Every structure is written in structure tokens, then in C-alpha cells.
């Protein structure tokens, strides 16, 4: 059961990371569709750096969570910390 939970967590984290990496490429309408806060949607419409930088940072953190979940499931070698 524990391994299955780690694999499920890895899948959810990977999906979240992919959405955060794709959202800046898909435009402000996707931010609104994905229920982003109004400040993020307005930043995307204005074309500022806030939204792509924030999405990339969150996507990277979620990808790291995916890697740690895969390590916990025994699919990757041990990761630090």
C-alpha cells in the first residue's frame, strides 16, 4: 500500500508540474480556466514576468516532489535529505 501511495503522489505531482509548465505557453485564458488567483490572470494578460516566473518556480518544486515520491516508491535512487 505504501508504494502505491508514493506512485500516486508522484503522478499527481508530475501532472501539476506539467500544468504549471504549460500554462504560460497556453495563455491567460488557461490561467483563468485553472482557477489561478485574479492577480496572476491579470499579470498574464498584461504580459509581465510575474506569472511565467511563478509558474516555472511552482512547476519546478512540484517536479522535485515527484522525484522524491518516486524515490520513496523505490523507482529512483536515494535523493538527498
C-alpha positions as CSV (number, residue, x, y, z in Angstrom):
1,X,0.0,0.0,0.0
2,X,2.8,2.4,0.8
3,X,4.5,2.0,-2.6
4,X,1.2,2.6,-4.3
5,X,0.6,5.8,-2.3
6,X,4.1,7.1,-3.3
7,X,3.4,6.3,-7.0
8,X,0.1,8.1,-6.8
9,X,1.7,11.1,-5.2
10,X,4.4,11.1,-7.9
11,X,1.7,11.0,-10.7
12,X,-0.3,13.9,-9.1
13,X,2.9,16.0,-8.6
14,X,4.0,15.3,-12.2
15,X,0.6,16.3,-13.6
16,X,0.7,19.5,-11.5
17,X,4.2,20.3,-12.7
18,X,3.3,19.8,-16.3
19,X,0.3,22.1,-16.0
20,X,2.4,24.8,-14.4
21,X,5.0,24.5,-17.2
22,X,2.3,24.6,-19.9
23,X,0.2,27.4,-18.6
24,X,2.5,30.3,-19.7
25,X,2.5,28.8,-23.2
26,X,-1.2,28.4,-23.4
27,X,-2.1,32.0,-22.4
28,X,-4.2,33.9,-19.8
29,X,-7.4,32.1,-20.6
30,X,-5.8,28.9,-19.3
31,X,-4.8,30.6,-16.0
32,X,-8.4,31.6,-15.6
33,X,-9.6,28.1,-16.5
34,X,-7.2,26.5,-14.0
35,X,-8.6,28.8,-11.3
36,X,-5.5,30.9,-10.8
37,X,-5.8,33.9,-8.5
38,X,-7.1,37.1,-10.2
39,X,-3.7,38.8,-9.7
40,X,-2.0,36.0,-11.7
41,X,-4.6,36.2,-14.5
42,X,-4.3,40.0,-14.8
43,X,-0.5,39.6,-14.8
44,X,-0.7,37.1,-17.7
45,X,-3.0,39.5,-19.6
46,X,-0.5,42.3,-19.1
47,X,2.4,40.2,-20.2
48,X,4.6,40.8,-17.1
49,X,7.2,38.4,-15.8
50,X,5.4,37.6,-12.6
51,X,3.2,34.8,-14.0
52,X,5.7,32.8,-16.0
53,X,8.3,33.0,-13.3
54,X,5.9,32.0,-10.6
55,X,4.5,29.1,-12.7
56,X,8.1,27.9,-13.5
57,X,9.0,28.0,-9.8
58,X,5.9,26.1,-8.7
59,X,6.3,23.6,-11.5
60,X,10.0,23.0,-10.5
61,X,9.0,22.5,-6.9
62,X,6.3,20.1,-7.9
63,X,8.7,18.2,-10.1
64,X,11.1,17.8,-7.2
65,X,8.2,16.4,-5.1
66,X,7.6,13.9,-7.9
67,X,11.2,12.8,-7.8
68,X,11.1,12.4,-4.1
69,X,7.9,10.4,-4.3
70,X,9.4,8.1,-6.9
71,X,12.5,7.7,-4.7
72,X,10.2,6.8,-1.8
73,X,8.5,4.2,-4.0
74,X,11.8,2.6,-4.9
75,X,11.8,3.7,-8.5
76,X,14.7,6.1,-8.2
77,X,17.9,6.0,-6.3
78,X,18.1,7.8,-3.0
79,X,17.8,11.5,-3.2
80,X,19.5,13.9,-0.6
81,X,17.5,14.8,2.5
